[in-house]
Structure formats: structure tokens, C-alpha cells
Amino acid sequence: MAEGGAGGDRPQKVMVAIDESDCSHYALEWVLANLRRSFSSSPLIVFSVQAVPDAAYLTAASLGSPPMELIQVIQQHQKQASDALLKKAEKICAQHGVEVETITDVGDPKEAICQAAEKMNIDLLVVGSHGKNALQRAFLGSVSNYCVHNAKCPVLVVKKAA
């Protein structure tokens, strides 16, 4: 990444998308160890997404239409988990002496990550790789693959060594 940013004088905006996996925490640590100079004049942006609860699962689990209380409890639990995840990321960044801005959103993770990167004019999006094989990716999808093909900025996929 060129000094001074893609826009000439503006600082580089680097965003790391994280979830609860070891792979995403490894990606965050990797960025802090290897790309620190790329975002030294602006905070590192750490982004997390709360997935929308699967309505089909909730309907089946409640034997009909899910009660509003169940939906609220699940949403509250997801928010608490996301907040804890971002607090952990803040702590990791603080240990490296890096200023961080944490952001959370609700929605489909792969779409929310790409939309946030575009909206925030991110210069580099970093995601971890879960190391799924081709069959798993075909059925489950891959957030990193989606981001590589749909983000409007360069995407770095950090894969943890085996």
C-alpha cells in the first residue's frame, strides 16, 4: 500500500472483519504485526456482524410462530456476544498500541462486510479464512470468497498456517 493512501494525502483505511473464530482473531493479529504502518495515521477499523436469526429455525423450535420474547432474547444474546467480541479486539489492539474503531452491524455477514467497506471508503479489507474445503464452501458459502468477488476495494484473506 502506497504511503499517504490511495487518495494521495489521506490516510489508509484498513478494516478487519471479525467473528468468534480463531481464524478471524489470527487475521487481526496478523494485520497488527504486518500492516501496522499502512494505517498508522488512522485508526484500524474492526467490524463485526450479528447474523439475523433464522426464522425457519425459530419457527420449528417453537412449534409454530416464534414468540416475540424468544426473538428478543436471541437478539440480546447476539448483541452481547458481538460487544464482547469487539471488546476483545479493542484489548488486542491496545496491547499493540494501535488506535481502533469498532463497528457492528446486523445482517448477512458477507453482504454487510462488503457494504460497510464501500460505505466507509475502505482501502483494504482483511478477512480470515476458515479453511473450508470446496464441498463445504459449495454448501455453506464462504464469506471471504464472497468479499473477494464483491467488495469494491482490495481484499486480503489471511489463512492460518496448518
C-alpha positions as CSV (number, residue, x, y, z in Angstrom):
1,M,0.0,0.0,0.0
2,A,1.5,3.3,-1.0
3,E,2.4,5.9,1.6
4,G,-0.2,8.6,2.0
5,G,-3.2,6.5,0.9
6,A,-4.9,5.8,-2.3
7,G,-6.3,9.3,-2.4
8,G,-2.9,11.0,-2.3
9,D,-2.8,12.6,1.2
10,R,-5.5,10.8,3.0
11,P,-4.5,8.1,5.4
12,Q,-5.2,4.4,4.5
13,K,-8.4,3.0,5.9
14,V,-7.9,-0.7,6.8
15,M,-10.9,-2.7,8.0
16,V,-10.6,-6.2,9.6
17,A,-13.9,-8.2,9.7
18,I,-14.0,-10.5,12.7
19,D,-16.3,-13.2,14.1
20,E,-15.9,-15.5,17.0
21,S,-13.5,-17.9,15.2
22,D,-9.8,-18.3,15.8
23,C,-9.2,-17.6,12.1
24,S,-10.5,-14.1,12.4
25,H,-8.5,-13.4,15.5
26,Y,-5.5,-14.7,13.7
27,A,-6.2,-12.3,10.9
28,L,-6.4,-9.4,13.3
29,E,-3.1,-10.3,15.0
30,W,-1.6,-10.7,11.5
31,V,-2.6,-7.2,10.5
32,L,-1.3,-5.7,13.7
33,A,2.0,-7.5,13.2
34,N,2.5,-7.0,9.5
35,L,0.5,-3.9,8.2
36,R,0.7,-1.5,11.1
37,R,2.5,1.2,9.1
38,S,-0.3,1.1,6.5
39,F,-2.8,2.6,8.9
40,S,-0.5,4.4,11.4
41,S,-2.2,7.7,10.9
42,S,-5.8,6.5,11.1
43,P,-7.5,4.0,13.4
44,L,-7.8,0.4,12.5
45,I,-11.4,-0.4,11.9
46,V,-12.7,-3.7,13.4
47,F,-16.0,-4.7,12.0
48,S,-18.4,-7.4,13.3
49,V,-21.8,-8.6,12.1
50,Q,-24.6,-10.0,14.1
51,A,-26.4,-12.5,11.8
52,V,-30.1,-12.3,11.6
53,P,-31.8,-15.2,13.4
54,D,-33.0,-17.9,11.1
55,A,-36.8,-17.6,11.1
56,A,-37.3,-21.2,9.9
57,Y,-35.2,-22.5,12.8
58,L,-37.1,-20.3,15.3
59,T,-40.5,-21.4,13.9
60,A,-39.6,-25.1,14.2
61,A,-38.1,-24.7,17.6
62,S,-41.2,-23.0,19.0
63,L,-43.6,-25.3,17.2
64,G,-45.3,-22.5,15.3
65,S,-44.8,-18.8,15.2
66,P,-41.9,-17.8,17.5
67,P,-42.9,-15.7,20.4
68,M,-41.6,-12.1,20.4
69,E,-39.8,-12.7,23.7
70,L,-37.8,-15.5,22.1
71,I,-36.7,-13.3,19.2
72,Q,-35.8,-10.5,21.6
73,V,-33.7,-12.9,23.9
74,I,-31.8,-14.2,20.8
75,Q,-31.1,-10.7,19.5
76,Q,-30.0,-9.6,23.0
77,H,-27.7,-12.6,23.3
78,Q,-26.2,-11.8,19.8
79,K,-25.6,-8.2,20.8
80,Q,-23.9,-9.2,24.0
81,A,-21.7,-11.7,22.1
82,S,-20.8,-9.1,19.5
83,D,-20.0,-6.5,22.1
84,A,-17.7,-9.0,23.9
85,L,-16.0,-9.8,20.6
86,L,-15.3,-6.2,19.9
87,K,-14.1,-5.6,23.4
88,K,-11.6,-8.4,23.0
89,A,-10.5,-6.9,19.7
90,E,-10.0,-3.5,21.4
91,K,-7.9,-5.1,24.0
92,I,-5.7,-6.9,21.4
93,C,-5.2,-3.6,19.5
94,A,-4.4,-1.7,22.8
95,Q,-1.7,-4.3,23.6
96,H,-0.1,-3.4,20.2
97,G,-0.5,0.3,20.8
98,V,-3.0,0.7,17.9
99,E,-5.9,3.0,17.9
100,V,-9.1,1.1,16.9
101,E,-12.6,2.0,15.9
102,T,-15.1,-0.8,16.4
103,I,-18.3,-1.1,14.4
104,T,-21.1,-3.7,14.5
105,D,-23.9,-4.3,12.1
106,V,-26.9,-6.7,11.8
107,G,-27.5,-8.8,8.7
108,D,-25.9,-11.3,6.4
109,P,-22.2,-11.2,7.2
110,K,-20.8,-11.3,3.7
111,E,-23.2,-8.6,2.4
112,A,-22.8,-6.4,5.5
113,I,-19.0,-6.5,5.3
114,C,-18.9,-5.5,1.6
115,Q,-21.5,-2.8,2.1
116,A,-19.6,-1.3,5.1
117,A,-16.3,-1.4,3.2
118,E,-17.9,0.5,0.4
119,K,-19.8,3.0,2.6
120,M,-16.7,3.8,4.6
121,N,-14.3,4.1,1.6
122,I,-12.1,1.3,3.0
123,D,-8.7,1.0,1.2
124,L,-8.1,-2.6,2.3
125,L,-10.5,-5.2,3.7
126,V,-9.0,-8.0,5.7
127,V,-10.8,-11.2,6.4
128,G,-9.8,-14.5,7.9
129,S,-10.1,-17.9,6.1
130,H,-11.8,-20.7,7.9
131,G,-10.1,-23.2,5.7
132,K,-13.2,-24.9,4.4
133,N,-12.8,-27.4,1.6
134,A,-14.5,-27.0,-1.8
135,L,-17.5,-29.1,-0.8
136,Q,-18.1,-27.1,2.4
137,R,-17.8,-23.8,0.5
138,A,-20.3,-25.1,-2.1
139,F,-23.0,-25.8,0.6
140,L,-22.2,-23.3,3.3
141,G,-20.7,-20.5,1.2
142,S,-17.6,-18.6,2.1
143,V,-17.6,-15.0,3.5
144,S,-14.0,-14.5,2.4
145,N,-14.8,-15.7,-1.2
146,Y,-17.8,-13.5,-1.4
147,C,-15.8,-10.5,-0.3
148,V,-13.0,-11.2,-2.7
149,H,-15.5,-11.2,-5.6
150,N,-17.9,-8.4,-4.4
151,A,-16.0,-5.8,-2.4
152,K,-15.2,-2.6,-4.1
153,C,-11.7,-2.5,-2.6
154,P,-8.8,-4.8,-2.4
155,V,-9.4,-7.8,-0.1
156,L,-6.7,-9.7,1.8
157,V,-7.6,-13.2,3.0
158,V,-5.4,-14.3,5.9
159,K,-5.2,-18.0,6.3
160,K,-3.8,-19.5,9.5
161,A,-0.9,-21.9,8.8
162,A,-1.8,-25.6,9.4
